[in-house]
């Protein structure tokens, strides 16, 4: 897992990467909320 975090830090300079990561996190959060409800 540590390696993944390191790779993410190296990709931060790219705005497109940030958007993709944000969308992925948002999707996971929304899916979890829907499952709970």
C-alpha positions, -999 to +999 in steps of 0.1 A: +000+000+000+029+024+008+041+020-028+007+031-041+007+062-019+042+071-032+031+068-068+001+090-061+023+117-047+045+116-079+014+120-101-001+150-082+014+175-106-010+163-133-045+179-129-061+151-149-048+125-124-062+145-095-096+146-112-095+109-118-086+101-082-112+124-069-139+109-091-129+074-080-130+083-043-163+101-047-177+070-065-167+047-037-181+070-011-214+074-029-217+036-035-210+029+002-236+055+013-262+039-011-255+005+003-259+017+039-292+034+031 
